[in-house]
Amino acid sequence: MDKLPSKKAALAVATLSSFLPPFTGSSINIALPSIGAEFSADALMLNWVASSYLLSAAIFLVPFGKIADIFGRKKIFLSGIAIFTAASTLCAFSPDLNYLIAFRILQGFGSSMVFGTSVAMLMSIFPAGERGKAIGINSTAVYLGLSAGPIIGGFLTQHLGWRSIFILMAPIGIAAIVLTIVKIRTEWAESRGEKFDLAGSVIYSLSLASLMYGFSRVPEPTGIWLIAAGAVLLAVFTIWELRTSAPVLDLKLFRNNSVFAFSNLAAFINYSATFAVGFLLSLYLQYVKGMDPQHAGIVLVSQPVVMAFFSSYAGRLSDRTEPRIVASAGMALTLAGFIFLCFISEDTALYSIIASLVLFGLGFALFASPNTNAVMSSVDKRHYGVSAAVIGTMRLTGQMFSMGISMLVFAVMIGKTRITHGNFHDFISSLRVVVILFSLLSFIGIFASLARGRLR
């Protein structure tokens, strides 16, 4: 085995790769009205520009996490960055909305390889007392991506068009590839020699795809049938995994490890409650408040800036304090942010919107790094890849669920129509309903976070 890479080199590689997907996502959120104008797309179709990526990343994450544990995390990580970069370039030249959604699916496929390996590599290099700090810095990169996205994305969209956002991904992706090849020469494969559970992976991916896509089609009968099929496939997957000798997802991690189980549940609830906020407020600021993409981005950036500022501190704090205390406090602050937004209207002052975003940012910073630290510190190193993939799956399925709740409410209250001045009242009523639902989820999430028990 080659010499172990320096902590700084590994952290730099993981940090750069963690910056790309959130930067792309937050940039695209601010560009959605422009994409909609070019392709004459309604709100539900625009939702799929974001959701198709999440769906693809989620269904492949756990299988690639296990593949990384068996065949090598660096190999899978490098392949993922390469695919993500190539797909981003293709997105820039999409001739219509269908092609754009297809290339976003390819982006998600590449991202699934990155999400399942970057944190696992950090866990393999950093000792127990420094992992929270490393994860906190890595999370800061995520939030810097979220912070830069609305500002840079808004500027690019306004002056160069939305396609320029994807073109920008190419040099950043290439830099991450070169840095990985040059600086990371070690390979990690603690489960080397294990058989890969292909059948279980296929069943898992089909069940998750059916559930997530089905939820997005509710209340149509097709959506209900897809959810039912997904539930059946999930039951089949559970039976298969309990019987096979080399499962793609060892369910004992959930059954015998309360910290792992409840930390992942808390992550799912937190992302379900918070992810669609950027999408919804982007539409609100540009349609209702009449802002251009650049100025809307400046308002939205208040949340990820706070995340970036406090994430590293929260990660270090979780090395010294029980993660459940820090993470649960973060969930409580998120709930406070939603209480502010419950009263949103056409006349809501910008400072009130910004105050809510600041609370979301502080709450999420206190939640994310300590929660990830709790998950990864509760398992053996041979499970690092699949554990990182599981929490990544909770994040992505939560994000998809969050968008699904928004789409469902929009479908019932607005219908398949473009947002115009004539239906602002219906749009804001829909927004309030979504915020109330997210508030309830945040309230439940506080107790899920507290229920995990002590890590130390």
C-alpha positions in Angstrom: 0.0 0.0 0.0 1.2 3.5 -0.8 2.0 6.0 1.8 -1.0 7.4 3.6 -2.0 10.7 2.0 -1.7 13.9 4.1 -4.8 15.0 6.0 -4.7 18.3 4.2 -4.6 16.7 0.7 -7.4 14.4 1.5 -9.5 17.2 3.0 -8.8 19.4 0.0 -10.0 16.7 -2.4 -13.1 15.9 -0.4 -13.9 19.6 0.1 -13.6 20.5 -3.6 -15.8 17.5 -4.6 -18.4 18.5 -1.9 -18.6 22.0 -3.2 -19.7 21.1 -6.7 -23.2 19.4 -6.3 -24.7 22.0 -3.9 -23.2 24.8 -5.9 -24.9 23.4 -9.1 -28.2 22.8 -7.2 -28.5 26.2 -5.6 -27.4 27.9 -8.9 -30.1 26.0 -10.8 -32.8 27.0 -8.2 -32.2 30.6 -9.0 -32.1 30.0 -12.7 -35.4 28.0 -12.8 -37.6 31.0 -13.9 -35.2 31.6 -16.8 -35.2 28.0 -17.8 -39.0 28.0 -17.6 -39.1 31.0 -19.9 -36.9 29.5 -22.5 -38.6 26.1 -22.6 -42.2 27.4 -21.7 -42.3 25.1 -18.7 -44.8 25.1 -15.8 -43.9 24.9 -12.1 -44.3 21.2 -12.0 -41.9 20.6 -14.9 -39.4 23.0 -13.5 -39.5 21.0 -10.3 -38.2 18.0 -12.2 -35.1 19.9 -13.2 -34.2 19.7 -9.5 -35.9 16.4 -8.6 -34.5 14.2 -11.5 -31.0 14.8 -10.2 -32.0 13.9 -6.6 -33.9 10.7 -7.7 -30.9 9.4 -9.7 -28.4 10.1 -7.0 -30.5 8.5 -4.3 -31.2 5.2 -6.1 -27.6 4.5 -6.8 -26.0 5.8 -3.6 -26.1 2.7 -1.4 -25.0 0.2 -4.1 -22.0 2.4 -5.0 -21.2 2.9 -1.3 -20.9 -0.9 -1.0 -19.0 -1.2 -4.2 -16.5 1.4 -2.9 -16.1 -0.7 0.3 -15.3 -3.8 -1.8 -13.3 -2.4 -4.8 -11.8 0.8 -3.5 -13.2 4.2 -2.5 -10.8 6.2 -4.5 -11.7 4.4 -7.7 -15.4 5.1 -7.3 -14.8 8.6 -6.1 -12.7 9.5 -9.2 -15.2 7.9 -11.6 -18.0 9.8 -10.0 -16.3 13.2 -10.4 -15.5 12.4 -14.0 -19.1 11.5 -14.8 -20.5 14.5 -13.0 -18.2 16.9 -14.9 -19.1 15.3 -18.3 -22.8 15.4 -17.5 -22.6 19.1 -16.5 -21.1 19.9 -19.8 -23.9 18.1 -21.6 -26.5 20.0 -19.6 -25.1 23.3 -20.9 -25.9 22.2 -24.5 -29.4 20.8 -23.8 -31.7 21.6 -26.8 -34.9 21.2 -24.8 -36.2 20.4 -21.3 -36.3 16.7 -21.8 -32.6 16.6 -22.6 -31.8 18.8 -19.7 -33.6 16.5 -17.3 -31.9 13.4 -18.8 -28.5 15.0 -18.3 -29.4 15.9 -14.8 -30.1 12.3 -14.2 -26.6 11.5 -15.4 -25.3 14.1 -13.0 -27.0 12.4 -10.2 -25.5 9.0 -11.2 -22.0 10.5 -10.9 -22.8 12.3 -7.7 -23.9 9.0 -6.1 -20.4 7.8 -6.4 -19.0 10.9 -4.8 -21.5 11.0 -1.9 -20.8 7.4 -0.9 -17.0 7.9 -0.8 -15.8 11.4 0.2 -16.8 11.3 3.8 -15.8 7.6 4.1 -12.3 8.6 2.9 -12.1 11.3 5.6 -13.1 8.8 8.2 -10.4 6.5 7.0 -7.7 9.1 7.4 -8.7 11.2 10.4 -8.5 9.8 14.0 -11.6 9.7 16.2 -10.9 13.0 18.0 -10.5 14.9 14.8 -13.3 13.6 12.6 -15.9 16.1 13.7 -13.6 18.9 12.8 -12.9 17.3 9.3 -16.6 16.7 8.7 -17.3 20.2 9.8 -14.8 21.6 7.3 -16.3 19.3 4.6 -19.8 20.5 5.5 -18.5 24.1 5.2 -17.6 23.4 1.6 -21.1 22.2 1.0 -22.5 25.4 2.4 -20.0 27.6 0.6 -21.4 25.9 -2.6 -24.9 26.7 -1.5 -23.8 30.3 -0.7 -21.9 30.9 -3.9 -24.7 29.3 -6.0 -27.4 32.0 -5.7 -24.9 34.9 -6.1 -22.8 33.5 -8.9 -25.7 31.6 -10.5 -27.9 34.7 -10.4 -25.1 36.8 -11.9 -24.4 34.3 -14.7 -28.1 33.7 -15.4 -28.8 37.4 -15.7 -25.7 38.3 -17.8 -24.7 35.1 -19.7 -27.7 32.9 -19.5 -28.5 29.8 -17.3 -26.3 27.5 -19.5 -23.2 29.3 -18.3 -23.7 27.7 -14.8 -23.1 24.3 -16.2 -20.1 25.4 -18.3 -18.5 26.6 -15.1 -18.6 23.1 -13.6 -16.0 21.7 -16.2 -12.8 23.5 -14.9 -13.8 22.9 -11.2 -14.5 19.2 -11.9 -11.2 18.8 -13.8 -9.3 20.4 -10.9 -10.8 17.9 -8.5 -9.9 15.0 -10.8 -6.2 16.1 -11.2 -5.9 16.8 -7.4 -7.2 13.3 -6.6 -4.8 11.6 -9.1 -1.8 13.6 -8.0 -2.4 13.7 -4.2 -4.4 10.6 -3.3 -2.4 7.5 -4.0 -3.8 5.3 -1.2 -6.8 3.0 -1.8 -9.3 1.9 0.9 -11.3 -1.3 0.5 -11.8 -2.8 4.0 -14.5 -5.2 2.6 -12.3 -6.4 -0.3 -13.1 -10.0 -1.3 -16.8 -9.8 -0.3 -19.4 -10.7 -2.8 -21.4 -7.8 -4.2 -25.2 -8.2 -3.8 -26.3 -7.4 -7.3 -29.9 -8.7 -6.8 -30.4 -6.8 -3.6 -29.0 -3.6 -5.3 -31.5 -3.9 -8.2 -34.4 -4.5 -5.8 -33.3 -1.6 -3.6 -32.9 0.8 -6.6 -36.3 -0.2 -8.1 -38.1 0.2 -4.8 -36.6 3.6 -4.1 -37.3 4.8 -7.6 -40.9 3.6 -7.5 -41.5 5.2 -4.1 -39.9 8.6 -4.9 -41.3 8.9 -8.4 -44.7 7.7 -7.3 -44.9 10.3 -4.6 -44.2 13.0 -7.1 -47.2 11.8 -9.2 -49.7 11.8 -6.3 -52.7 12.4 -6.3 -52.9 10.7 -9.7 -53.8 7.0 -9.7 -50.4 6.2 -11.3 -48.6 7.8 -8.3 -50.6 5.7 -5.8 -49.9 2.5 -7.7 -46.1 3.3 -7.9 -46.0 3.9 -4.2 -47.7 0.6 -3.5 -45.3 -1.2 -5.8 -42.4 0.5 -4.1 -43.6 -0.5 -0.7 -43.9 -4.2 -1.8 -40.4 -4.1 -3.4 -39.0 -2.5 -0.1 -40.5 -5.5 1.8 -39.0 -7.9 -0.6 -35.6 -6.1 -0.3 -35.8 -6.4 3.5 -36.5 -10.1 3.4 -33.7 -10.6 0.9 -31.1 -8.7 2.9 -31.9 -10.6 6.1 -31.3 -13.9 4.3 -28.3 -13.2 2.0 -24.8 -13.8 3.4 -23.3 -10.5 1.9 -26.0 -7.8 1.9 -25.6 -4.6 0.1 -27.1 -2.9 3.2 -26.5 -4.7 6.5 -29.9 -4.1 8.2 -28.3 -5.0 11.6 -26.9 -1.5 11.5 -30.4 -0.2 12.0 -31.6 -3.0 14.3 -28.7 -3.2 16.7 -27.4 0.4 16.7 -29.9 3.1 17.9 -27.4 5.9 17.3 -27.1 4.9 13.6 -30.8 4.3 13.2 -32.2 7.5 14.8 -29.4 9.7 13.4 -30.4 8.6 9.9 -34.1 9.1 10.7 -33.3 12.6 12.0 -31.4 13.4 8.8 -34.3 12.2 6.6 -36.8 14.4 8.6 -34.5 17.4 8.6 -33.8 17.4 4.8 -37.5 16.6 4.2 -38.4 19.8 6.1 -35.8 22.1 4.7 -34.6 21.4 1.2 -37.5 22.9 -0.8 -37.3 26.2 1.0 -34.7 27.5 -1.5 -36.9 26.4 -4.4 -40.0 28.0 -3.0 -38.5 31.3 -1.9 -36.7 31.6 -5.3 -40.1 31.5 -7.0 -41.6 33.8 -4.4 -38.9 36.4 -4.6 -38.8 36.5 -8.4 -42.5 36.1 -9.2 -44.2 37.8 -6.3 -41.6 40.3 -5.3 -40.5 40.9 -8.9 -36.8 40.5 -8.2 -34.3 39.6 -10.9 -32.2 36.4 -10.4 -29.1 38.3 -9.1 -31.0 40.2 -6.4 -33.0 37.1 -5.4 -29.8 35.2 -5.1 -28.3 37.8 -2.7 -31.4 37.4 -0.4 -31.2 33.6 -0.5 -27.5 33.5 0.2 -28.1 34.6 3.8 -28.9 31.0 4.8 -25.9 29.1 3.4 -23.5 31.9 4.6 -24.6 31.3 8.2 -24.3 27.5 7.5 -20.7 27.9 6.3 -19.7 30.2 9.2 -21.0 27.8 11.9 -20.5 24.3 10.5 -16.9 23.9 11.3 -17.5 25.1 14.9 -20.5 22.6 15.2 -18.3 19.8 13.9 -15.6 20.5 16.5 -18.2 20.8 19.2 -19.5 17.3 18.4 -16.0 15.9 19.1 -16.4 17.2 22.7 -20.1 17.1 23.3 -22.8 14.5 22.7 -23.9 15.1 19.0 -27.5 14.5 19.8 -27.6 17.7 22.0 -26.1 19.9 19.4 -28.1 18.4 16.5 -31.4 18.6 18.4 -30.8 22.3 19.2 -30.3 22.8 15.5 -33.6 21.2 14.7 -35.3 23.5 17.2 -33.9 26.6 15.5 -35.1 25.2 12.2 -38.6 25.0 13.6 -38.3 28.6 14.8 -37.5 29.7 11.2 -40.6 28.0 9.9 -42.8 29.7 12.5 -41.6 33.0 11.0 -42.5 31.9 7.5 -46.0 30.6 8.4 -47.3 34.2 8.0 -45.8 34.9 4.6 -47.8 37.1 2.2 -47.3 39.4 -0.8 -46.5 42.2 1.7 -44.0 40.4 3.9 -40.9 42.5 4.5 -37.6 41.2 3.2 -36.0 41.5 6.6 -38.5 38.9 7.9 -37.6 36.5 5.0 -33.9 37.0 5.8 -34.5 36.4 9.5 -36.1 33.1 8.7 -33.2 32.1 6.4 -30.7 33.0 9.1 -32.5 30.7 11.6 -32.5 27.9 9.0 -28.8 28.4 8.4 -27.9 28.3 12.1 -30.2 25.4 12.7 -28.8 23.4 9.8 -25.2 24.1 10.7 -25.7 22.8 14.2 -27.5 19.7 12.9 -25.7 18.5 9.9 -22.0 18.0 11.0 -22.7 16.6 14.5 -25.4 14.2 13.0 -23.0 12.9 10.3 -20.2 12.5 12.9 -22.6 10.5 15.1 -23.6 8.2 12.2 -20.0 7.6 11.0 -18.5 7.2 14.5 -21.1 4.6 15.5 -20.0 1.9 12.9 -16.9 -0.2 12.2 -14.5 1.1 9.5 -15.5 -1.7 7.1 -18.9 -0.1 6.9 -17.7 3.5 6.3 -18.6 3.5 2.6 -22.1 2.1 3.0 -22.8 4.1 6.1 -21.8 7.3 4.3 -24.0 6.2 1.5 -27.0 5.5 3.8 -26.8 9.0 5.4 -26.4 10.4 1.9 -29.5 8.5 0.8 -31.4 9.9 3.8 -30.3 13.3 2.6 -31.3 12.8 -1.0 -34.6 11.0 -0.3 -35.4 13.7 2.2 -34.7 16.3 -0.4 -36.8 14.5 -2.9 -39.6 14.1 -0.3 -39.4 17.8 0.4 -39.8 18.6 -3.3 -42.5 16.0 -3.5 -44.5 17.7 -0.8 -44.2 21.0 -2.6 -45.3 19.4 -5.9 -48.2 17.7 -4.3 -49.5 20.9 -2.7 -49.0 22.8 -5.9 -50.8 20.2 -8.0 -53.8 20.3 -5.7 -54.0 24.0 -5.1 -52.6 25.6 -8.3 -52.7 22.8 -10.9 -50.5 22.4 -13.9 -50.2 26.1 -14.9 -47.5 28.8 -15.0 -47.3 31.2 -12.1 -48.6 34.6 -13.1 -49.9 37.7 -11.3 -53.4 36.3 -11.6 -52.7 33.3 -9.4 -50.3 34.8 -6.8 -53.0 34.4 -4.1 -53.1 30.6 -4.8 -49.3 30.4 -5.0 -48.9 32.1 -1.6 -51.7 29.9 0.0 -49.8 26.9 -1.3 -46.6 28.2 0.1 -48.2 28.6 3.5 -49.6 25.1 3.5 -46.1 23.7 2.6 -44.5 25.7 5.4 -47.0 24.4 8.0 -46.3 20.8 6.9 -42.5 21.5 7.1 -43.0 22.9 10.6 -44.7 19.7 11.8 -41.9 17.7 10.4 -39.3 19.8 12.2 -41.2 19.4 15.5 -41.1 15.6 15.0 -37.4 15.7 14.0 -36.4 17.2 17.4 -37.6 14.1 19.2 -36.1 11.7 16.6 -32.8 13.4 17.2 -33.0 13.2 20.9 -34.1 9.5 20.8 -30.7 8.3 19.3 -29.2 8.0 22.8 -25.6 8.6 23.8 -22.7 8.0 21.4 -20.0 8.1 24.1 
